[in-house]
């Protein structure tokens, strides 16, 4: 697969990281295979998770093709960039095409990135996982590598102003590969969730204490932060979904007049 844009995007991102004085904490990157297909499963706490998630595979010399919502591909600026980097467009209403594209990439030896939660977690904890990650990995016959991102939510996430203050830490923890068979997608998805939950707790525990004092809005409630609980976050997600539906209906009604 020919990559013209991707290397320059990586260079630009690394320059931005340095200008922001960020401390990138990488661990477990040896678990990303240096050759062959692999599916990386990421938690999702920020709008910039795509930017930092790719760093998990960089030490292995790999580029990650992320599965991303179609809105990013429809945008006049991000769309051409996403396509030039060979990311995979996901239509949440019809996921078969993206599923097939991911299989093609993986069978061709590419590294694909997926967010099993599908949307950003307001709770900063793992939401319920969709089973697509284990289904895709099993069908392609590739390892499923869990990855936890932490600190990205402090820059750009739901319900909070953007804040790109200097000197922050970004943690990226890669876990041992799983090898789902596809015979029990529900059980294997639960195992992926369990593994990544443990990894998230470890990542939070290892994060600089002075950067996440008790009561921090980006810290899960059960870790002493003030982020919504999973139950509270589910209510906020439902309200957001209703509001979007109302806006779409209003636009359709306006178009008929």
N, C-alpha and C positions, 0 to 999 in steps of 0.2 A: 504494500500500500504506500503510495507516494505522499510524503509529508513536506509541504512547503511552508505552510502557516504555523504548524505546531511548534517547531523549534524556536521561532521568533517570539511566539506567545510565551513559551517557557522562559526565555531570556528576559522578556519584559516583566514577567511576574517576579522573577528572582530579583530583578533590579528594584521593583516596588517593595519587596520584602526587606531589602537592605535599607532603602530610604526610610522605611517605617521602623527600622531598628528591631525587627521581629526576631525572636529566638525560636527557630523551628526545631522541635524535639522529635526526632525520628527514632522509632524502635521497632524491631522485628521485621525490617524490610527484607531480610534474607529469605523470608517466607514467600516472596513473590517470585515465581519461576522466571528464570532468565530466557527460557525458550518455551514455545508452545502456548496454546490457549489457556487462559485463566480468567475467572470471573471474580472481581473484587466487590464485596458487599460493604457499603459504607452506612454509618448512622448519618442522620440529617438534621443539623441544628442551625444552618445558616444558608444564606443565598450565595455565599462564596465557597461552599464546600467543593464545588467542581474545581475551582482554582487550586485549592490546597490538596485535594484528594489525589491528584495526579502525582504528587511528590512521593507517595507511598511506593510507586513503581520505578521512579527515576534511578535509584541506586542499582536496580537490576537492568537498567538500560531499556526500559519498556515505556511505551506511551499508552495511556488509558483512553479508550473510546467510551465515553459516558452515555448511558441511556437517559435522555432528558426530555422534559415535557415539550410538546409541539409549539407552545407559545414562544419559547426561546428561538425556535427555527423560523417563526413567522415574523419576528422583529426585524426591522430593516437594518439594524446594526449587528446584533448578535447572530442573526440567521446565517448570513454568509460565512461568519467566522466559525460557527458550529459545524456547518457543512464542510468547510475546508479542512477542519480537524478530524473529519470522519466520525463525528459523534452520531448517536442513533436517536432519531426522532420517535417519541412515544406519544401516541394518541390514547388517552385514558379511556375513551369510549370504544376503541377498537385496537386492542393490543397485539393482535396476531402478526401484523406486519413487522412491528418492532421485535417481537419474539423471534421471528424467522431471521431478521437481519442480525440479531445478536448471535444466533446459532451459526450463521454464515461466517461472521467475524471470528468466533471462537474456534470453529473448525479449520479456519485458515491460519490459526496460530496467533490471533490478536488477544490483547488484554482488554476486557470490557468492564466498565464500572456500573454498578446498579445501587439504587437506594431502596431497600426492601420496605421502608416505611412509606415510600411514595411521596410524602410531603414533609415539610419541616415540623419538628416537634417543638411546640411551645413549652412543654414541660422540661425540655433539655434531657429527657430520658427516652428510652426506646419505646416507640409506639408499637402497636400490633404490626407484625410483618405480613406482607403479601407473600404468597408461595412461589412467585415467579423466579426468585433467585435460585432456589434449589431445583426447580423444574428445568430451568435453562442449563444450569451446570450439569445436571444429570443427563439431559438429552444430548449435550455436546460432549460429554465424557471428559470434563475438565475440572480441576480443583476449584473449590469455592473458598476464597480467602477473605476472612473478616477484617475490617479496618475501622478503627475508631478515630474520629476527629474531635478535638476539644480546643476551645478558645476562639474558633471562627465565629461563634455566635456573638461574641463581644463586639464584632465589627458591623455585622449586617444581618439582622434576622427579623422575624415578625414582631410587630407591636412595639418596636424600639427604634429610636433614631440611629442613623448610621454614625459610627464612631471609629475613625481610623487613627486613634491616638498612637503615638510611638511607644516602642519598648515593650510590647506584649509578647507573651509566649503562645505558640501554637503547637499543640501536641498531636502527633500522628502515630498511632500504635497499630501494628500489623500482627495478626494472630496466625496460628498454625492453620494450614489449609484443611478444609473439610472435603469429604468425597461423597456427596449424596448419590444414592442409587436411583432415586425417583420412585421407589416402590411405596414409600410412605411420605409424600410431600408435606403433610400436616405435621407429622412427628419430626421430620428433618428440619422443617422451618422453625419449630419450637426449639430444637437443639441449637440452631444458628442464633436464635434470639437469646437463649441462655448463655451461650459463649460470648456473644457481644455485650450482654448485660454485665457479665463478670469483667470483661475488658474495659468497659466504660467506668465501672467502679474503680478499677486499678488506675486508670488514666486520671480520673479526678483526684484520687489519693496522691498521685505522684506530681500533680500540677503545683506550681509554686504557691505556697500558702498565702504569701503577701499579695497575690493577684486575685484571690477569690475568698475574701473575708466572709464570715457568716452574714447571711442576709443578702448576699449578692444576687441580683435579679437573674443572672445567667447560670446560677447554681440550682440543681434540683432541690425541691423542698426536703426530701429525705436526707439530703447532705447538708442541711442547714441553710439553704438558700431560700429565696423568695419567688422562684419560678412557680408557675401554676402546677398543681398536681396533675397526673395523667387524666383524672376525671374532670378537673376544671378545664384543662386544655381541650378535652374532647368537646365540652360545651362551647368553648370559643371557636373551635373548628366548625362546629355545626352552624353557629351563628354566621360565620364568614361564608359558609357554603350557601346559606339561605340568601344572604345579601347579594352574592354574585348571581344567583338565580333570578332574583328580583330585578337586578340591573340588566341582565340579558333579556328578560321579558319586556322591560321598559323600552329597550332598544328595538326589539322586534315590533312592539306596538307603535313606536314612533315611525318606524320604517314603513308601516302599512298606511300611514296617514298621507 
